Amino acid sequence: MKRNLRRIIIVIVVLLATTGCGRATELNELSIATGTGIDGKKGDYSVTYQVSVASTSSSASGGGSVGASSQAGVRVFSSRGKTVQEAISMSAVEEPRKIYFAHNNILIISKETAEDGITPLLDSYFRNPNSRETVHVLASQGQARDILTKNIPPEKLPGRAISEVVEKEKFLVSFYPATTVFELALGITSESRTGVIPEISVSGEDPKELESSEVMSKTAQSAKLRLTGLVIFKGDRSVGKMNLEESLGMSWLTNRVKGTTLSFPDPDSLGEENQSAVRICNAKVKVTPVKGLLHYTIKVKAEVSGELIETTSEEDLTDTSGIDKLKQQIEQVILRQMEMAWASAKAMKVDILGIGNKIHVRNPKEWHKLKPNWDEELARMDMKADVKVKVVRTRLFLNSFRQMMNKTLE
């Protein structure tokens, strides 16, 4: 009995001695990064950190007082090094807190860094246990730091706001596909060796205005951060950029359209003055490489449905022939966007559709023969697209309001 009691006492003493937070890090010892930017090139990197200010981070998620509305929610600083990790380590000579990347929302890569190659960046990123591969990655026209220093009213945390813009854009308009660090790495290491990331830029008369906390109390700003293009990677280097229509065409071809709004000319209009609009609700696109006698052909089959949300057409929408004419116009718009994207991809010699991946999965031996001269084979490929559109609803009005007005004048 005494022996058992002695054992219990020893266990209790040991447990008491080993409890506590000896290795724990307190929250006030951390700088929580909400956005990160990479500038420079191999041998000379600059890493920029956008870290949240503790006094405003709580109000950013739950609403704060009016008096704190003009206070900046973040602070921004940079450090340099020969490698990405050395640059991060150099932050310790000026930053009293350890930088914590687990809550990072965005990674911005400058044009110079993207053109030089992002292999060192990705290698460093995936070796860091605190970094999340689900972070959205974007490219900047100029310095990545210039993006991270800008506020996005009314949001207190610009990094989180940019991430939300990218995520919502994916479902509302699908212009520029949202890409995570993992998806980018997966794309450039696949057989197609292609990756895409949205480009973010500052537009407006006075970009410096967005760097002041006073902008948070203004009703209008003279500058804005916005998505402006789609940067294309071949391997680990950027090789070009697509504009809005080309990028939307790429979204069609890669089956990434979650929703978008298309304007198209009315069937009875001679010019571009009278336009109608359709809201795309559902899209299913399948791309198949078909081997011919001399080279491959890309066959595209698209099934799209949408709602007519605006029209000035004189067509009788109560009749199927009137609806059919509208559908043909919509199909032509989608087809044109696909062709623009395909032409742009061929000009840059990039396999944005993942054709190489498809051939490799179906016929590894065939791909082994094609791979050494894949750029030339890609340039010879033609695309044949079949687009079918279904207009599921015409809303409250069957015919256009313009048609109703014309009838009252008769």
C-alpha positions in Angstrom: 0.0 0.0 0.0 2.8 2.4 0.9 4.6 1.4 -2.3 1.6 2.3 -4.4 1.1 5.6 -2.5 4.8 6.4 -3.1 4.3 5.7 -6.9 1.3 8.0 -7.1 3.1 10.8 -5.3 6.1 10.4 -7.7 3.8 10.5 -10.7 2.1 13.7 -9.4 5.4 15.4 -8.8 6.6 14.5 -12.3 3.4 15.8 -13.9 3.6 19.1 -12.0 7.2 19.5 -13.0 6.5 18.9 -16.7 3.4 21.1 -17.0 3.6 24.7 -18.3 4.5 26.5 -21.5 8.2 26.3 -21.6 8.4 26.2 -25.4 5.2 28.1 -26.2 5.2 31.4 -27.9 2.9 34.2 -26.7 0.7 36.0 -29.2 2.4 39.3 -28.3 5.7 37.8 -29.4 4.5 37.2 -33.0 4.0 39.4 -36.1 1.2 37.8 -37.9 1.6 38.1 -41.7 -1.5 38.7 -43.8 0.4 39.2 -47.0 3.9 38.5 -48.4 5.7 39.9 -51.5 8.8 38.8 -53.3 11.0 41.2 -55.3 14.4 40.9 -56.9 16.1 37.9 -58.5 18.5 35.0 -57.7 21.2 36.2 -55.4 19.4 39.4 -54.3 15.9 38.9 -52.9 13.7 41.4 -51.0 10.8 39.9 -49.0 8.1 42.3 -47.9 5.7 41.5 -45.0 2.3 42.9 -44.4 1.6 42.2 -40.7 -1.6 42.9 -38.8 -1.7 45.5 -36.0 -3.1 43.8 -32.9 -5.2 46.7 -31.9 -7.2 46.7 -35.2 -7.2 43.0 -36.2 -10.1 42.3 -33.9 -12.2 45.2 -35.3 -11.4 44.0 -38.9 -13.3 40.8 -38.3 -16.0 42.0 -35.9 -16.4 45.7 -36.4 -14.6 48.4 -34.5 -15.3 51.9 -33.0 -15.7 54.9 -35.2 -12.7 56.5 -33.7 -10.5 53.7 -34.9 -11.9 53.7 -38.4 -9.0 55.8 -39.8 -6.3 53.7 -38.2 -4.2 51.5 -40.4 -4.8 47.8 -39.8 -1.4 46.7 -40.9 2.2 47.8 -41.1 4.6 46.9 -43.9 8.4 46.3 -43.9 11.0 44.5 -46.0 14.3 42.6 -45.6 16.9 41.5 -48.1 19.1 38.5 -48.6 20.9 36.3 -51.1 18.2 33.7 -50.7 14.5 33.9 -49.8 15.1 32.3 -46.4 18.1 34.5 -45.7 16.0 37.6 -46.4 13.3 36.3 -44.0 16.0 35.7 -41.4 17.3 39.2 -41.8 14.0 40.6 -40.6 15.2 39.6 -37.1 17.7 42.5 -37.0 14.9 45.1 -37.2 11.6 43.4 -36.2 11.2 42.6 -32.4 8.7 39.9 -33.1 8.9 36.6 -34.9 7.1 36.6 -38.3 4.3 34.0 -38.3 3.1 32.9 -41.8 0.3 30.5 -40.9 -2.3 33.2 -41.4 -0.8 34.6 -44.6 -3.5 35.3 -47.2 -1.6 36.2 -50.4 1.8 35.8 -52.0 2.7 38.5 -54.5 5.5 37.9 -57.0 7.0 40.9 -58.9 7.5 40.9 -62.6 11.3 40.8 -62.2 11.1 37.7 -59.9 8.6 35.9 -62.2 10.8 36.4 -65.3 13.9 35.3 -63.4 12.3 32.1 -62.2 10.3 31.1 -59.1 12.0 27.7 -58.3 13.9 29.1 -55.3 10.8 30.8 -54.0 8.6 27.6 -54.2 11.4 25.5 -52.7 11.7 27.9 -49.8 7.9 28.1 -49.4 7.2 24.3 -49.3 10.1 23.8 -46.8 8.6 26.3 -44.3 6.3 24.3 -41.9 4.3 27.5 -41.1 3.5 28.3 -44.8 0.2 27.2 -46.3 0.1 26.0 -49.9 -3.5 27.1 -50.1 -2.5 30.8 -50.1 -3.5 32.7 -53.3 -0.6 33.8 -55.4 -0.6 36.8 -57.7 1.8 38.8 -59.9 2.5 42.5 -59.9 3.5 44.7 -62.9 6.1 46.5 -60.8 7.3 45.9 -57.3 5.4 43.5 -55.0 6.1 45.9 -52.1 4.1 48.6 -53.9 1.0 46.4 -53.8 1.3 45.5 -50.1 1.7 49.1 -48.9 -1.7 50.0 -50.3 -4.9 50.0 -48.2 -8.2 48.7 -49.6 -11.1 50.6 -47.9 -13.2 49.7 -46.0 -11.2 46.6 -45.1 -8.6 46.8 -42.4 -6.5 44.0 -43.6 -5.5 44.5 -47.3 -4.0 41.0 -47.7 -7.2 39.4 -46.6 -9.2 41.8 -48.8 -7.2 40.9 -51.9 -7.7 37.2 -51.2 -11.5 37.8 -50.9 -11.5 39.7 -54.2 -9.7 36.8 -56.0 -12.1 34.2 -54.5 -15.3 36.1 -55.2 -14.2 37.0 -58.7 -13.9 33.3 -59.4 -17.6 32.8 -58.9 -19.0 36.1 -60.1 -17.1 36.8 -63.4 -14.4 34.1 -63.8 -12.1 36.4 -65.7 -8.9 35.5 -63.9 -8.6 32.0 -62.4 -7.8 32.0 -58.7 -4.5 30.1 -58.2 -3.0 28.8 -55.0 0.7 28.2 -54.4 0.1 24.4 -54.6 -1.8 24.7 -57.9 0.9 26.9 -59.5 3.6 24.4 -58.4 1.5 21.5 -59.7 1.0 23.2 -63.1 4.6 24.1 -63.8 5.9 20.6 -62.8 3.3 18.7 -64.8 4.0 17.4 -68.4 2.4 20.6 -69.8 4.8 22.7 -67.6 2.3 25.6 -67.6 0.9 27.8 -64.8 -1.3 30.9 -64.6 -1.7 33.5 -61.9 -3.8 36.8 -61.8 -2.0 40.1 -62.1 -2.8 42.9 -59.7 -2.0 46.5 -60.4 -2.6 50.0 -59.0 -4.7 52.2 -61.2 -5.8 55.8 -60.7 -4.3 59.3 -60.4 -2.7 59.2 -57.0 -1.6 55.7 -55.9 0.3 57.2 -52.9 -3.1 58.1 -51.4 -3.7 54.4 -50.6 -0.6 54.3 -48.4 -2.1 56.7 -45.9 -4.5 55.6 -43.1 -6.5 58.8 -43.9 -7.9 57.1 -47.0 -10.0 54.9 -44.6 -12.2 57.9 -43.7 -12.8 59.1 -47.3 -15.9 58.4 -49.3 -14.0 58.1 -52.6 -10.4 57.3 -53.6 -8.4 58.5 -56.6 -6.7 55.1 -57.0 -7.6 51.4 -56.7 -6.0 48.0 -56.5 -7.6 45.8 -59.2 -7.0 42.6 -61.2 -5.7 43.5 -64.6 -4.5 40.4 -66.4 -3.4 36.8 -66.3 0.3 36.1 -66.2 1.4 32.9 -68.0 4.3 30.7 -66.8 6.2 28.2 -68.9 8.2 26.2 -66.5 9.2 28.4 -63.6 9.4 31.6 -65.7 6.7 34.0 -66.8 6.5 34.3 -70.6 3.6 36.6 -71.2 0.2 37.9 -70.2 -3.4 37.5 -71.3 -5.9 40.4 -71.4 -9.5 40.1 -70.0 -11.1 38.5 -73.0 -8.2 36.1 -73.6 -8.2 35.1 -70.0 -12.0 34.5 -70.0 -11.5 32.4 -73.1 -8.9 30.3 -71.2 -11.4 29.9 -68.3 -13.9 28.5 -70.8 -11.4 26.1 -72.3 -10.2 24.9 -68.9 -13.7 24.5 -67.5 -13.2 27.1 -64.8 -16.2 29.4 -65.5 -18.3 29.3 -62.4 -20.4 32.3 -63.4 -20.0 35.4 -65.6 -22.0 38.0 -67.5 -21.7 38.3 -71.3 -22.8 41.2 -73.4 -23.6 40.5 -77.1 -25.0 42.5 -80.0 -28.7 42.1 -80.7 -29.5 39.9 -83.8 -31.4 42.8 -85.4 -28.7 45.4 -84.8 -26.4 46.5 -87.6 -23.8 47.9 -85.3 -22.6 47.5 -81.7 -25.0 50.1 -80.2 -27.8 47.7 -79.1 -26.5 45.1 -76.7 -28.1 42.4 -74.6 -26.7 40.6 -71.6 -26.8 37.1 -70.3 -25.8 35.8 -66.9 -24.0 32.4 -67.2 -25.3 30.1 -64.5 -23.7 26.8 -65.6 -21.0 25.7 -68.0 -19.5 22.3 -68.8 -16.5 22.2 -71.2 -14.6 19.2 -72.3 -11.4 19.4 -74.3 -10.1 16.3 -76.1 -7.0 15.9 -78.2 -7.7 13.8 -81.3 -4.8 12.3 -83.3 -4.9 12.9 -87.1 -2.7 11.7 -89.9 -0.2 14.5 -89.5 -0.9 16.1 -86.1 -3.3 16.4 -83.3 -6.6 18.4 -83.4 -8.2 19.9 -80.2 -11.9 19.2 -80.0 -13.9 21.4 -77.6 -17.5 20.6 -76.6 -19.2 23.3 -74.4 -22.6 23.2 -72.9 -23.6 26.5 -71.4 -26.8 27.7 -69.7 -27.8 31.2 -68.6 -30.4 33.8 -67.9 -31.3 36.7 -70.1 -30.9 39.7 -67.7 -31.0 42.6 -70.2 -32.0 43.1 -73.8 -33.0 45.8 -76.4 -33.7 43.2 -79.1 -36.8 43.5 -81.3 -37.0 39.7 -81.5 -40.2 38.1 -80.3 -38.9 36.2 -77.2 -42.2 34.4 -76.8 -41.3 32.4 -80.0 -38.5 29.8 -80.1 -37.0 31.3 -83.2 -36.4 34.6 -81.4 -34.7 32.8 -78.5 -32.6 30.8 -81.0 -31.2 33.9 -82.6 -30.1 35.2 -79.2 -28.5 31.9 -78.4 -26.5 32.0 -81.7 -25.2 35.4 -80.7 -24.1 34.2 -77.3 -22.4 31.1 -78.8 -20.4 33.4 -81.2 -19.2 35.5 -78.3 -18.0 32.4 -76.3 -16.4 30.9 -79.4 -14.5 34.1 -80.2 -13.2 34.3 -76.6 -12.0 30.6 -76.9 -10.3 31.3 -80.2 -8.6 34.4 -78.8 -7.2 32.4 -75.8 -6.0 29.6 -78.1 -4.3 32.0 -80.5 -2.6 33.8 -77.5 -1.4 30.4 -76.0 0.0 29.3 -79.4 1.9 32.6 -79.8 3.5 32.1 -76.4 4.1 28.4 -77.0 2.4 27.3 -73.8 0.1 24.4 -73.2 -2.6 26.2 -71.1 -5.1 23.4 -71.8 -3.0 20.6 -70.4 -3.0 18.7 -73.7 0.4 17.2 -72.9 -1.0 15.9 -69.6 -4.0 14.3 -71.4 -1.8 12.6 -74.0 0.6 11.4 -71.3 -2.2 9.7 -69.3 -3.8 8.1 -72.4 -0.7 7.0 -74.3 2.6 7.4 -72.4 4.6 6.0 -75.4 3.1 8.5 -77.8 3.8 11.3 -75.3 7.5 10.1 -75.0 7.8 10.7 -78.8 6.1 14.1 -78.8 7.7 15.6 -75.7 11.1 16.6 -77.3 9.3 18.7 -80.0 6.2 19.6 -78.1 6.3 23.3 -78.8 6.3 22.6 -82.6 3.5 20.1 -82.3 1.5 22.5 -80.2 1.9 25.3 -82.9 0.5 22.9 -85.6 -2.6 22.1 -83.7 -6.0 23.4 -84.8 -9.0 23.8 -82.5 -12.6 22.8 -83.4 -15.1 24.0 -80.9 -18.8 23.2 -80.6 -20.7 25.6 -78.3 -24.3 25.0 -77.3 -26.1 27.6 -75.3 -29.4 27.3 -73.4 -31.3 30.3 -72.2 -33.2 29.0 -69.2 -35.1 32.1 -68.1 -36.0 35.5 -69.6 -37.0 37.0 -66.2 -40.2 39.1 -65.7 -40.4 40.5 -69.2 -40.8 38.1 -72.1 -40.0 40.8 -74.8 -37.7 43.7 -74.4 -38.8 47.0 -72.8 -37.7 48.8 -75.9 -40.2 46.7 -78.0 -42.9 47.6 -75.5 -42.1 51.3 -75.9 -42.1 51.1 -79.7 -45.6 49.6 -79.6 -47.0 52.5 -77.6 -45.8 54.9 -80.3 -47.6 53.0 -83.1 
